[in-house]
Amino acid sequence: MIKSTFIEDKIKERYKKELINLFSLADSKQIPAICLSGNDRTLLFFFMKLFLSAYEERNYREIINSNDFYEIVSNSQSVKIDDIRKMIKFSTLKKEHLKHKYSVIQNIENANIYAQNSLLKVIEEPGHDTLFLCTSCAYETLLNTIKSRLFRINIPNKPLKELDAFFCDEIRWLGQISFDVLLDFSQLSKVEQKQYISTIRQQTLYQITEELVQSCGEYELEYKAGITFQRNSLKQLYALIFIEKMISDVIFHSSEEVQNLIISFKSLINKKSLYKGSHEITSTTSFNNAFFKVLFSITEMIIYIMMNFQEGMLLGNISYTHLTKLCLNLPHIIKKNNIYNYIRFLEEIKNINQLSLNSELLMINYIILTQKIFNESECKKWE
């Protein structure tokens, strides 16, 4: 088990330059509007939380519960013009206890065009002692008028290699993709992490897929008293184990379990309605975005690992023990043309903002293509 303060210290050490820059901007006489950008939503939030606590020298909970703090959290919902109007009203109030009044928008890219145009007033005339802070994982999609008025600080995802002793292979590997996983599983010891993953691996493909579907909704899992896992980290873990189990079954077995999954997937995917949140997952399109983007992203990484092993390359941090064993036992040489077509299929789906394909059809195509690249591979032992 690892204390969250240890992770915080490592983040402060790793992002010292970015924190100093943010402190300097916050201290400037002309209060700026700042955007933290990067590819990991949780890391951006965690970084902002660390900055506010350090800058104000107060507990984060005390800051967000003060009258000097106003926040819009959008998740998958759109930030609307009414949200911005409330923020504008907040900016006219006097500061009470903190060094600044903080107007915060998480995931500003979710603001529609009308809300972004209204934001110009908040950014250009933020109000006395008001600091405007926002985060974005899609900075380039913002209106040019917004971007030209923001001080951008990029927060790249830097894997925390120093934490290797505290996390099992799978969690550490996933932690390079998303900070969610490290935060959630830091509650467990390394032994407990391994035991939990082993329990999931023993389930059928159907059971794992059902839990993956479930994790795309409004979902928390209680591991034991006082410890819960969040949807985002579970989604990635279930996707990883689903993919490795499916590929293993295709390679070493008759694919009977995969065929059964294809037959039963329609009834399984319809269960998604049971796990919908209040307004987070409200349509087939939004479900597909949540489900297939994480599934396909992790699939691509696994396929690249196998290709690298095939070429005899050392993988370093992008590999982990279970996949390494799978690759070393792989009795096939995968045809590159099949891989390129497969990756192109994954990329096309993953990069579509609004996935309109039927969930069942998309999943079946994905499984059939996965089978195809291995069934048509050359049967050749490693030299």
N, C-alpha and C positions, 0 to 999 in steps of 0.2 A: 504494500500500500504506500502511496506517495501523497504527501500533503500538497494542497493546491498552492500554498505559499511557495513551495519549492518550484513549481511550474512558473509561478509569477516571477520569481527571481531570475529564472532562466530566460524568460521572455524579455525582462528588462535588460538583461545582459546582452541578448542577441539583437535587440532592437534599440540599443542605446542611442545611436545616431538619430533615428527617427523620433525618439522621445525628446531628445534635446531640441530638435527642430520644432516640435510641437510646443514645448515649453516656451521657446523663444517667440513663436507666433502669438501665443496666448498672452505673453507679457508686453507685446507691442502696444504702443499708444493708440494706434488706429486698429481697433479690434477687427480681425479678419474673419472671413468665412472659410472654413477648412473642410476638405474632403479627404478622408482616409480611403484609399483604393487598394484593391488586391483581389485575389481569387478565392479567398477563404472567408466566408461570411462570419463564422464564429471567431476566427482570429482577429478580424477587424473590430468586432464588438469587445472582445477581451482586451485588445490593445487600448481602445477608448476607455474602458473601465479602469485599467491600470493608470492611464494618464490622469483621469479625473481624480482618482483617489490620491495619487502622488501630488498632483498640483494643488489640490485643496487641503491636503493633509487630513483627510477625513475618510471615514468608512463609506464605501460606495452606496450602500443602502441609505445612509444619512443624506447623501447628496441628492439621490433621485426622489427622496421623500420631502425635499425642501421646496419652498415656494419659488426658488430661483432656478428650477429645472423643469423643462417641458420637452417631452419626447414623443415622436411619431414612430411607431414600429409597424412596418408594412407587411413583412413576410411575403406571401404570394398575393396579397390584396393590393389594389391600387391605392396610392396616396391621392386623395381627392382635394378639390379646391377648398372644401369646407374645413379640412384638416389644416390647411395653410392659413386660412382666415383666423382660426383659433390661435395658431402660432403667432400671427401678426399682433393679435390682441395681447398675447402674453408679453411680447417685446416692448409694449408701451408701459408696462408696470415697473415700479421701482425695485431695485435690487435690495435684498434684505440681509442675508447672512454670508453668502459665498463671495468669492473674489469676482466672479462674473455671474450673469444670468446665462443659462445654457439652453439654446434652442437646438434640439438634436433630431435628426432624421436617420433612422437605420434603413439602408437599402433605398437610397434616393432615386435609383433608376426605376423604381415602381411608381413614381409620381407621373400621372398622366400629363399631357401637354399643357392643359389649362392650369394644373397645379404648379408645374414648373415655371410657367409665365408669372404666376402669382408669387412664386418664391423670389423673384427678382427684387421685390420690395424688401423682403426679409434680409436678403444678402446685401443689397446696396444701402439700406437704411435699417440696420439690425436693432436699433434702439440703444439707449444709454447702457453701457456696461454689458451688452449682450454679445456672447460668443456663439456663432452658428457653427455647429459640427454635423457632418454627415458621413455616411459610409456608402461605398458602392463597389459591387463586383462587376459592374458593366459601365465603367466611367465614360467610355467612348460613345455610348448611346445617349448621353445627356445632351440637351440643347446646347448649341455653341454659346449662346448668351449666358447660360448657367456656368459652363466650364470656364469661360473667360473671367468670371468673378470669384472663382474658388481657388484657394491655395491648396494644391494637391500634394499629399504625402503618400507615396506608394509603400505598402506594407507587404513585401513578398513573403511567400510561404517558405520559411527556412526550417527544415526538419531538425527536431531537437535530438541530436544524436547522443547527447549526454544522458538521456533518459533511458537508454537501452536496457540498463539493469532492472528497470521497473516495469517494463512491458514485454509481453510475449511477442513472438515474431509477427503474427497477424496484426495485432493492435499497432505495433510500431510501424508496420508497412502502411496500414490505412491512415495512420497519423500523418504521413507525408502528404496525403490527399486532403484531409480535413482535421482541424483542431478539435472538432467535436469528440472524436474517438478518444483522444488523449485525456480530455477533461472527464468524460464519463467513466472510463475504465481505470483512471487513477484512483478510484474508490476501492479497487480490488487489488489484492496482492498478485504478483506474477503467477503464482500457482493457481489462484482462484480464476484468473483470466483463462489459463489453459484448460481448467476443468470446465468452465462455462462453454468454451469453444468446442471442446470434445463432446459435450452433451448435444450441441447443435449438429455436429457432424454425424452423429449417430441417427439422426432423424432421416426420414425419407425425403426425396426431392419435393414431393407434394407438400409435406409439412413445412419444409424450409421456405418454399415459395409462398405458402400461406402466411408465414410470419413476415416475409418480405413485403407482401401486399399490405399486411396489417401495419407495418412500420411506415408506410407512405401516407397514413392518415394521422389523425390527432391521437398520438400513441405514446404512452410511457409504460415501461415494464418494471415492475417491482422485483428486484433480484432477491433481496431479503430486507428485513426491517431497517428502514432508514436509507436504503440504497435503491435508487431508480435509474434506469437507463433511458436516454432520450431517443426520440424518433430518428433524428439525423444520423446518430452514430450506429444505431441498430440497423438502419437501412443499408449502410455500407457493409457492415459485418455479415448480414444475411446474404447480400448480393455476392460478396466474396466467396462465402462457403457454398452458395448455390452453384456458382460458376465452376469452382474447382471440383465439386462433386459431379456435376453434369459432364464435364470434360473427362474426368476419370472414368465415369460409367461408359461414355462413348468409346474410349480407348481400350479399356481392359475388360469390358463386359459386352453383353449383347445389345445394350441400349434399351433393354426391356423397360427399365424404370423411366427412361426418357420418353419412350413411346406412351407409356401409361400417363405420364404428365401431360403430353399433348392432348390425349383423349379427354382428360379431366380438367384441362385448363379453363374451359369455358365456365364451368360451374364455380371454379375457384376464383376467377377474376371477378365474377359477379358479386363475390363477398365484399368487394371493396366498399360497397355502400354501407356496410356495417361499421366501418372504421373511419368514416368521414368525420372531420371536425365541423365546427359550427359554420365557418365559411372558408376553410382553407382548401379542402379537396371537394369541389362541388360539381365537377364535370369529368367526362371521360378524358377530355383534353388535358386538364390540370393533373389528373391521375397519371396519364401517360408521361407527362413531363417529369413528375416526381419519380415514377417507377423506372422508366426506360433510360433516363439520362444517367442515373447512378449505375444501373446494371451495365449499360454499354460502355461507360467510362472505365469501369473496373475490368470488364472483358477485354478491352483494348490493351490495358496494362499487362494482363496475364498472357495474352497472345504475343506481345512484344517480348516478354520474358522467355517464352518458349522459342521464339525465333532467335533470340540471342544465344540461348543454350545450343540451339541447332548450329549456329555459326561458331560455336566454341568460345564465345565471349564471356568474360567474367562480369557478373552483374552488380556486385556491391550492394548498395542500399536498396535497389529496386526489387531485389529478390527476398524470399523468406523460406525457411526450412521446408515446410510442407510442399510448396510449389517446386522447390529445387529437387526434392526426391521424386516428385511426379515427372519432372522433365528428364531426369537422369534415367528413369525407367521407361521412358517413352520409346516404343519400338518403331516409331514412324518418323520419316522426314517430311515435314509439311511443305507442300508446294507453294512457292512464293506467289504465283499468280492467284491462287485461291485465297491466300492471306490478304493480298491487296484488294481484291474484290470484296472480301468480308469486312475489312476495315473501312472501305468506302461506304458500304451499307450502314455500318454503325455510325459513321461520321454524319452521313446525310440525315439520319434520324435524330441523332443527338443535337445537331445544330439547328434543327427546325424549332422555332420559338413556339409554334402552336402545332402540336402533334395531333393530327386528325385521324390517323389510321385506327381502325378497331384494335383494341388491346389484344384480343385473342389472336387475330390474324398476324399482328406484329410479333407476338411472342412465338407463334408457330414458325414464322419465317426465320426468326433468330435461331431457334433450336435446330431447324432443318439445315440452315447454313453452317451452324457449328458442327453438326454431324458430317456434313459434306466435306469440310476442309480436312477432317481426319480420315474419313472413309476413303477419300481419293488420294491420300498421302502415300508416299512410297514406303513399303515395308522394308526398312533397312535398320539394322542394329547400329548403335553408336560404336565408333571405332575406338 
